[in-house]
Amino acid sequence: MDITNVFCDLDDFCQIFESGWKEAHLPQMAGEKLSKCRMCLSEIMTIVIAFHGSGYRTFKDFYTLQVLPHWKNAFPNLVSYNRFVEIMPWSLMALCCYLHSRRGNTTGISFIDSTPISVCHKCRATSHKVFKEYAHWGKNSVDWYFGFKLHLIINEQGELIAFKLTSANVDDRAPVPDMTQNIVGKLFGDRGYISHKLFEELYERGLQLITKLKKNMKNKLVPLMDKILLRKRAVIESVNDQLKNICQVEHSRHRSVLNFMVNLLAGLVAYTYQEKKPSLDINPKGLPALPAAAF
């Protein structure tokens, strides 16, 4: 990740964001004093995002061992680690808006999946307090977990098109209509998205939902290209793996709901800056008969 490039992009974005934010901000009360920080918003966002591409396993080690000793010249107004943790939530709204500006283009081929975001070990779920009112029990193909569920839609180039965070007990099909408002073409998912009602709703909007069939379902004729792309649906599993193991969107050390959201959004933004994303090369090479047979 090129930190200089990230900071330049964020600084340009923050200049527009902060000007619009001040215009839409509610009027202050008489005698109210707004909290200020010597670090600007773009600097805070850059450091938060840079952590997810640094290779450090904890933000404290990254800030105390990398940022404070080596980035003092680049960020002359650095604050202590404890103070930075306090001001991190200030960047939440800006990170959310910036992430939407980093979304990929709709190409007509999309993949959808969900991945669990655990907030603690399942043995400590009954005593967990930070997300007590928000997190719930959920079950994936592996085991039960306590936390949330991250829903993603990507294109064949591995770019994020849509994303949504829900509690773990929400059905995978529930957020699909909202996430696919501006998506057309074909959407490939696993068996968890099988629903005749959902298929008809999306089809009316120009989006065809394609999934594998269950054992008790009748086989249907499917175009060859759709079968090939359905087998390549694992590309979104690779995206989920990178988000968790490289960008570190999941860990159980959060002590604040706001900082949990900052960590998640910053991890998604960091993923968009990866030079090599999991992708598919679907252009036929040396097989001129393939497109005609597929379509």
C-alpha positions in Angstrom: 0.0 0.0 0.0 1.4 3.4 -1.0 0.7 5.6 2.1 1.5 8.8 0.2 -1.1 8.0 -2.4 -3.6 7.1 0.2 -3.0 10.4 2.1 -3.3 12.5 -1.1 -6.6 10.8 -2.0 -8.0 11.3 1.5 -6.8 14.9 1.8 -8.6 15.8 -1.4 -11.7 14.0 -0.2 -11.7 15.6 3.2 -11.5 19.1 1.8 -14.8 18.5 0.0 -16.3 16.4 2.8 -15.6 18.9 5.6 -16.9 21.9 3.7 -20.2 20.1 3.0 -20.3 18.8 6.6 -20.0 22.3 8.1 -22.9 23.5 5.9 -25.2 20.6 7.0 -24.1 20.7 10.6 -26.7 21.6 13.2 -26.3 25.1 14.8 -24.4 25.2 18.0 -26.0 25.9 21.4 -25.1 29.1 23.3 -21.9 28.6 25.2 -21.1 25.2 23.5 -17.5 24.4 22.9 -16.5 21.9 20.2 -13.7 19.6 20.9 -10.6 20.1 18.7 -7.6 18.1 17.9 -4.3 19.2 16.4 -4.4 16.3 13.9 -6.6 16.8 10.8 -9.2 14.4 9.7 -7.2 13.1 6.7 -4.2 12.3 8.9 -6.4 10.3 11.3 -8.0 8.4 8.4 -4.7 7.7 6.8 -3.2 6.1 10.0 -6.3 4.1 10.6 -6.3 2.7 7.0 -2.6 2.2 6.9 -2.8 -0.2 9.9 -4.8 -2.7 7.8 -2.1 -2.9 5.2 0.9 -2.8 7.6 1.0 -6.5 8.7 0.8 -5.6 12.4 -1.6 -7.7 14.4 -2.7 -5.0 16.9 -3.2 -1.3 16.3 -1.4 -0.5 19.6 1.8 -2.1 18.3 1.4 -0.4 14.9 0.9 3.0 16.5 3.6 2.8 19.1 6.3 0.9 17.2 5.7 2.3 13.6 3.8 5.6 13.6 5.2 7.4 16.7 8.9 6.5 16.0 9.1 6.6 12.2 6.2 8.8 10.9 6.9 11.9 13.0 8.2 13.9 10.0 5.2 13.0 7.9 2.7 13.7 10.7 4.2 16.4 12.9 1.1 16.8 15.1 0.9 13.2 16.3 -0.8 12.6 19.6 -0.3 9.8 22.1 -1.8 6.4 21.6 -4.5 6.8 24.2 -5.6 10.2 22.7 -5.6 8.7 19.2 -8.0 5.9 20.3 -10.3 8.6 21.7 -10.4 10.6 18.4 -10.7 7.6 16.1 -14.6 7.7 16.2 -14.4 11.2 14.7 -13.5 9.6 11.3 -16.4 7.2 11.2 -18.8 9.2 9.0 -15.9 10.3 6.7 -14.7 6.7 6.3 -18.2 5.5 5.4 -18.6 8.2 2.7 -15.1 7.6 1.4 -15.7 3.8 1.2 -18.7 4.4 -1.0 -16.6 6.5 -3.3 -14.1 3.6 -3.6 -16.7 1.1 -4.9 -16.2 -0.7 -8.2 -18.2 -0.5 -11.3 -21.1 -2.8 -12.2 -19.9 -5.0 -15.1 -22.9 -7.3 -15.4 -21.2 -10.2 -13.5 -21.5 -10.1 -9.7 -20.9 -12.5 -6.8 -22.6 -12.3 -3.4 -21.7 -13.9 -0.1 -21.7 -13.3 3.6 -19.0 -13.9 6.2 -19.2 -14.1 10.0 -17.7 -11.3 12.1 -17.2 -12.7 15.6 -16.8 -10.3 18.5 -15.7 -12.8 21.1 -15.2 -16.5 21.7 -18.5 -18.3 21.9 -17.7 -19.5 25.4 -17.7 -15.8 26.6 -20.8 -14.7 24.7 -23.0 -14.7 27.8 -20.7 -12.4 29.6 -19.9 -10.1 26.7 -20.9 -6.5 27.3 -19.6 -4.3 24.5 -22.0 -5.6 21.8 -24.6 -7.0 24.2 -27.5 -5.1 22.5 -26.3 -5.5 18.9 -24.6 -8.9 18.4 -26.5 -12.2 18.2 -25.9 -15.9 17.7 -25.4 -17.1 14.2 -24.4 -20.3 12.4 -22.4 -20.8 9.2 -21.2 -24.0 7.5 -18.5 -24.5 10.2 -19.9 -23.7 13.6 -22.0 -21.3 15.8 -20.6 -17.9 16.5 -21.6 -14.7 18.4 -21.4 -11.4 16.5 -22.3 -10.0 13.2 -22.5 -10.9 9.5 -20.8 -9.0 6.7 -22.6 -9.2 3.4 -20.6 -8.4 0.2 -21.2 -8.1 -3.5 -18.1 -7.9 -5.8 -17.6 -7.9 -9.6 -15.3 -10.4 -11.4 -12.3 -8.0 -10.9 -12.7 -8.5 -7.1 -13.9 -4.9 -6.6 -16.4 -4.1 -3.9 -19.8 -3.1 -5.3 -22.0 -3.3 -2.2 -21.6 -4.1 1.4 -23.8 -4.3 4.5 -23.4 -5.3 8.2 -26.2 -7.1 10.0 -26.5 -9.1 13.2 -25.5 -12.8 12.9 -29.1 -14.0 13.1 -30.2 -12.2 9.9 -31.0 -14.4 6.9 -28.6 -14.0 4.0 -31.4 -13.2 1.6 -32.9 -10.4 3.7 -30.4 -7.6 2.7 -30.1 -8.6 -0.9 -32.9 -6.3 -2.3 -31.4 -3.2 -0.7 -27.8 -4.1 -1.7 -28.7 -4.7 -5.4 -30.6 -1.5 -6.1 -28.2 -0.3 -8.8 -26.9 -3.7 -10.0 -28.0 -5.4 -13.2 -26.8 -8.5 -15.1 -26.2 -11.7 -13.3 -25.7 -12.3 -9.6 -24.0 -15.6 -8.5 -24.5 -16.9 -5.0 -24.5 -20.1 -3.0 -27.5 -22.3 -2.0 -28.3 -19.9 0.9 -29.7 -17.4 -1.5 -32.3 -19.8 -3.1 -35.7 -18.1 -3.0 -38.3 -18.0 -5.8 -39.7 -14.7 -4.4 -36.3 -13.1 -4.3 -35.5 -14.4 -7.8 -38.6 -12.8 -9.3 -38.1 -9.5 -7.4 -34.6 -9.2 -8.7 -35.5 -10.4 -12.2 -38.0 -7.6 -12.6 -35.2 -5.1 -12.0 -32.9 -6.7 -14.6 -30.8 -8.8 -12.3 -30.8 -12.6 -12.6 -29.9 -14.6 -9.5 -28.1 -17.8 -10.2 -27.3 -20.4 -7.5 -26.5 -24.0 -7.2 -29.4 -26.4 -6.8 -30.2 -28.4 -3.7 -30.3 -32.2 -3.9 -34.1 -32.3 -3.8 -34.6 -29.8 -6.6 -35.1 -30.6 -10.2 -32.2 -30.0 -12.6 -32.6 -27.2 -15.1 -30.8 -26.2 -18.3 -28.2 -23.5 -17.6 -26.0 -21.8 -20.2 -22.5 -23.0 -20.3 -21.0 -19.6 -19.3 -23.3 -19.4 -16.3 -22.1 -22.9 -15.2 -18.5 -21.8 -15.5 -19.0 -18.6 -13.6 -21.0 -20.4 -10.9 -18.0 -22.7 -10.4 -15.8 -19.6 -10.0 -17.9 -18.2 -7.2 -15.1 -19.1 -4.8 -13.4 -15.8 -5.8 -15.6 -14.0 -3.2 -14.4 -16.5 -0.6 -10.9 -15.4 -1.4 -12.0 -11.8 -0.9 -13.4 -12.7 2.5 -10.2 -14.5 3.4 -8.1 -11.4 2.6 -10.4 -9.1 4.5 -10.0 -11.2 7.6 -6.3 -12.3 7.4 -4.7 -9.3 5.7 -7.0 -6.4 6.3 -8.0 -7.7 9.8 -11.6 -6.6 9.8 -12.3 -9.2 12.6 -10.9 -9.4 16.1 -12.2 -9.7 19.6 -10.4 -6.8 21.3 -12.9 -4.0 20.7 -14.0 -2.0 23.7 -16.2 0.4 21.8 -18.9 0.0 19.1 -17.8 3.1 17.3 -14.2 1.9 17.1 -15.4 -1.5 15.9 -17.1 0.3 13.0 -14.0 2.4 12.3 -11.9 -0.8 12.2 -14.3 -2.5 9.8 -14.7 0.4 7.4 -11.0 1.1 7.4 -10.3 -2.5 6.6 -12.7 -2.4 3.6 -11.0 0.8 2.4 -7.6 -0.8 2.7 -8.7 -3.7 0.6 -9.7 -1.4 -2.2 -6.1 -0.2 -2.3 -4.7 -3.6 -2.9 -2.9 -3.9 -6.2 -3.7 -7.5 -6.7 -7.3 -8.5 -5.8 -8.8 -11.9 -6.3 -10.2 -11.7 -9.8 -11.3 -13.8 -12.9 -10.0 -13.6 -16.4 -13.1 -14.4 -18.4 -11.9 -13.2 -21.8 -11.5 -16.2 -24.1 -7.9 -16.7 -25.4 -7.4 -19.0 -28.4 -10.9 -20.4 -28.0 -13.1 -18.6 -30.6 -15.9 -21.2 -30.3 -16.3 -20.7 -26.6 -18.4 -17.5 -26.6 -20.8 -18.8 -29.2 -21.2 -22.1 -27.3 -21.5 -20.4 -23.9 -24.1 -17.8 -24.8 
